[in-house]
């Protein structure tokens, strides 16, 4: 398992509206600046991440060009 580094790792704080350092407990993570809950991504970054996953899934599940589907 990878270890996190407080000085390099950041998460998005809704209250601060930016990526911040955070304090991690076993159940949740909080902003180092304001104490609010943090998320892994900002809303726009989360949308980009989800759309890229959908594109990758679609590319894997669609039949390759040149291959015929078995009947």
C-alpha positions in Angstrom: 0.0 0.0 0.0 1.3 3.4 -0.9 1.9 5.9 1.9 0.8 9.5 1.6 3.0 12.4 2.2 1.4 15.4 3.9 3.5 17.9 2.0 2.7 16.5 -1.5 -0.7 15.0 -1.2 -3.7 17.3 -1.5 -7.5 17.0 -1.7 -10.3 19.4 -2.6 -12.0 21.4 0.2 -15.4 22.7 -0.7 -15.3 25.4 2.0 -11.9 26.8 0.8 -12.7 26.0 -2.9 -9.2 24.8 -3.6 -6.9 21.8 -3.2 -5.4 21.8 0.3 -3.3 19.7 2.6 -5.5 17.5 4.8 -5.4 15.4 8.0 -6.5 11.8 7.5 -8.2 9.7 10.2 -9.3 6.1 9.7 -12.8 7.2 8.8 -12.6 10.7 7.2 -10.3 13.5 6.1 -10.4 17.1 7.0 -8.9 20.3 5.6 -5.8 21.5 7.4 -6.8 25.2 7.0 -10.5 25.2 8.0 -11.3 21.8 9.4 -14.0 21.1 6.8 -14.4 17.7 5.0 -12.3 17.2 1.9 -12.9 15.2 -1.2 -10.5 13.6 -3.6 -11.6 15.8 -6.6 -13.1 19.1 -7.3 -16.5 19.0 -9.1 -15.1 19.8 -12.5 -12.2 17.3 -12.1 -14.6 14.6 -10.9 -16.7 15.1 -14.0 -13.6 14.9 -16.3 -12.5 11.7 -14.4 -15.9 10.1 -14.8 -16.2 10.9 -18.5 -12.7 9.5 -19.1 -13.7 6.3 -17.3 -16.9 6.0 -19.5 -14.8 6.5 -22.7 -12.3 3.8 -21.6 -15.2 1.4 -20.7 -16.9 2.0 -24.0 -13.6 1.4 -25.9 -13.1 -1.9 -24.1 -16.6 -3.2 -24.5 -17.1 -2.3 -28.1 -16.0 -4.9 -30.7 -12.7 -4.1 -32.4 -12.7 -3.1 -36.0 -12.1 -5.9 -38.4 -13.5 -8.6 -36.1 -16.8 -10.1 -36.8 -19.3 -10.8 -34.1 -20.0 -14.6 -33.8 -23.5 -15.5 -34.7 
